[in-house]
Amino acid sequence: MSKYESYIVGYYGMQNTGDDALLAATIQGVKSYFGHKRVLVSSNAKAVTFDSSIDVARLHSTPRFPGQNRLIHYANAVRSKRVVFGGGSVLHSARDLDLKRHLIALSSEKKGYALGVGIEAFRTLQDEKACTRFLNACELVATRDKASYDLATSIAPSANIIEAFDLAPMIAANSSLTTSVPRKGLAINLCPLVIDAMGSRDVACEQKLIDSLARAVQLLWYQTKEDVTLISFNGHNVHGDDGLLVRLQQAIGHRIPVRFVGYNPNPFNALSLMREFKVVVGMRLHCNVFAYLANTPSVSLHYHPKSEAWSNQIGVPEKYQLNAFSCSAQSILDAILSIVDLDEKTASMPVESAVQKAQLNWEFAL
């Protein structure tokens, strides 16, 4: 008999609040919909801080020998009935996709579920062919948006693929999170402007965005005296948000009080924090997802198609969707003031509907 009923695989334990939310939603799904109690998670962290009942198979940020993490994955799949790939843009490189397919084959039920996933244009034909093999190997593939669905069905027309939703809204399926609380101030999240799969950054546009945000904050402060909070949704020392936020704080200047909130490994605490603000200016996709789930109006700084797709899914007006590469201080300020002055919501889809759409990932998996 397999020791674990589900082996959950993803980019977890990387100090990314969005991935933490996807993990929390995936754990909730395997427990509630699959009825699984014996669950194993692959992670770079030592433990799942928000659920002590989950066993963690820790991966190595710096493996001692080539293939060490691959062997850990293989051993975990052998001990598990099925493999669940929970959320995120996880279907891209041939090497990674072939690994995922191997894990399905090694599990005792030979079943794999890719739920709430995003698929983007492939860098090479080899990557595309590997994704086709993976999609065909899965029991179910549930994409988080229409673009991912269209791409998936075009390369694997016979695979079991549905269009669903981002998994993260499932963590808001708790009435206590909708309780009204006093709100004040502005929260801002920034992340690196990555322009290719190799992690290259547009440094010039990053600086321009920092300058525009700093000027918008200064103008807002002199008009409203609203509190300012900078929030990190990724604490990674290279790919994280902290460096840009520190630069933004310096550009704003010492005359305006600014609070800095670092990465929180518990996504439920991060969601609760988002309920404190009048408005959020968010760059990372899941910063804006969290703001939406907390019923906090947000201005999205788009730097990737996935964030634009999310905004369109939940019905965000165009005036609250800004291009991170080109937005001006005035456009940022106008969007913020429109929310503050009009007390306007920035999404037409009710949160309850988003939760139901997120649950489709699991309902089709039964």
Secondary structure, 3 states (H helix, E strand, C coil): CCCEEEEEECCCCCCEHHHHHHHHHHHHHHHHCCCCCCEEEEECCCCCCCCCCCEEEECCCCCCCCCHHHHHHHHHHHCEEEEEEEEEEEECCHHHHHHHHHHHHHCCCCEEEEEEEEECCCCCHHHHHHHHHHHHHCCEEEECCHHHHHHHHHHCCCCCEEECCCCHHHHHCCHHHHCCCCCCCEEECCCCCECCCCCCECHHHHHHHHHHHHHHHHHHHHHHCCCEEEECCECCCCCCCHHHHHHHHHHHCCCCCEEEECCCCCHHHHHHHHCCCCEEEECCHHHHHHHHHCCCCEEEEECCHHHHHHHHHCCCCHHHEEECCCCCHHHHHHHHHHHHHHCCCCCCCCHHHHHHHHHHHHHCCC
